[in-house]
Structure formats: structure tokens, C-alpha cells
Amino acid sequence: MPSAKKKPVPEFRSEDEERKFWADHDSTEFIDWQSAERSKFPNLKPTLRTISLRLPISMIEDLKVLANRRDVPYQSLLKVFLAERLKKERRRA
């Protein structure tokens, strides 16, 4: 069964403008999700936010030792550990 004609998606001047638009509009009026195809963007970099995190010095030292053994920065290793735990918790939920 062919889908009804969809409204054109407007042009946006900024991401904030687009976010506000989609917060108030139903995407099914604009996009035929039945005919949508899944895409992968392997080179897309996630948006990062800097946070301040207080950790015991001993924990940081342990991270540095482990990271040194793997030849990676300790902050990168911490992100890997967090990602693994988040994945585990999502599976559990």
C-alpha cells in the first residue's frame, strides 16, 4: 500500500533551530519510516563534553599503571571501561 505524500522537511539555519522544530513536530508527517534504510557513518565523531570527575588518587594511579601496560592514555582507558560497563548495564535492563 503506497504511503501518503509527506510534507517537505524545512531548511534549518542551525542545529538549535532544528531541535526546537522536531520537539514540536511528529516526524511521521515528514518521513516515511517504512521505506527508510539503516545507514552507518563509521567516520562520524561523537560530540564530546568535558566533565570534572573527582577520583581517589590511588584509583588514578591504578588506571595509569593499567593504561601504561596497554600503551594507551589513562583517560582513554577510563572511557573504554565506562563504555564496557554501560553496555553491560544496558543489557541487564
C-alpha positions as CSV (number, residue, x, y, z in Angstrom):
1,M,0.0,0.0,0.0
2,P,1.6,3.3,-1.0
3,S,2.2,5.8,1.7
4,A,0.5,9.2,1.8
5,K,2.5,12.2,0.4
6,K,4.8,13.6,3.1
7,K,5.4,17.2,3.9
8,P,8.9,18.5,2.9
9,V,11.4,18.9,5.7
10,P,12.2,22.6,6.2
11,E,15.6,24.1,5.9
12,F,17.2,24.9,9.2
13,R,19.7,27.7,9.9
14,S,21.2,25.9,13.0
15,E,21.0,22.7,15.0
16,D,19.2,24.5,17.8
17,E,16.5,25.6,15.3
18,E,16.2,22.0,14.1
19,R,16.0,20.6,17.6
20,K,13.2,23.1,18.5
21,F,11.3,22.1,15.3
22,W,11.4,18.4,16.0
23,A,10.5,18.8,19.6
24,D,7.1,20.2,18.4
25,H,6.5,18.1,15.3
26,D,5.8,14.5,14.5
27,S,8.5,13.1,12.2
28,T,6.0,10.7,10.6
29,E,4.3,13.7,8.9
30,F,7.6,14.3,7.1
31,I,9.4,11.0,6.8
32,D,8.2,7.6,5.5
33,W,9.9,5.4,8.1
34,Q,8.6,2.2,6.4
35,S,10.8,2.9,3.4
36,A,13.8,4.1,5.5
37,E,17.1,2.3,5.2
38,R,19.6,1.8,8.0
39,S,22.9,3.7,7.5
40,K,26.3,3.6,9.1
41,F,28.6,6.5,9.5
42,P,31.9,5.0,10.5
43,N,33.9,8.2,10.4
44,L,31.4,10.3,12.4
45,K,33.0,11.6,15.6
46,P,30.7,11.8,18.7
47,T,30.1,15.1,20.3
48,L,32.3,15.3,23.4
49,R,31.7,17.2,26.6
50,T,34.4,17.8,29.2
51,I,33.4,16.9,32.7
52,S,35.1,17.3,36.1
53,L,35.4,14.0,37.9
54,R,36.9,13.6,41.4
55,L,38.6,10.2,41.8
56,P,40.8,8.9,44.6
57,I,44.5,9.3,43.8
58,S,45.0,5.6,44.2
59,M,42.4,4.8,41.5
60,I,44.0,7.2,39.1
61,E,47.4,5.6,39.8
62,D,45.9,2.2,39.1
63,L,44.4,3.4,35.9
64,K,47.8,4.9,34.8
65,V,49.5,1.6,35.5
66,L,47.0,-0.4,33.5
67,A,47.0,2.1,30.7
68,N,50.8,2.1,30.5
69,R,50.7,-1.7,30.1
70,R,48.3,-1.3,27.2
71,D,50.2,1.7,25.8
72,V,47.2,4.0,25.9
73,P,46.4,7.2,27.7
74,Y,44.7,6.5,31.1
75,Q,41.8,8.8,30.2
76,S,41.2,6.7,27.1
77,L,41.3,3.5,29.1
78,L,38.8,5.0,31.6
79,K,36.4,5.7,28.7
80,V,36.8,2.1,27.5
81,F,36.0,0.8,31.0
82,L,33.0,3.1,31.3
83,A,31.7,2.1,27.8
84,E,32.0,-1.6,28.7
85,R,30.1,-1.2,31.9
86,L,27.4,0.9,30.3
87,K,26.9,-1.8,27.7
88,K,26.7,-4.4,30.4
89,E,24.1,-2.4,32.3
90,R,22.0,-1.7,29.2
91,R,21.9,-5.5,28.5
92,R,20.8,-6.1,32.1
93,A,18.0,-3.5,32.0
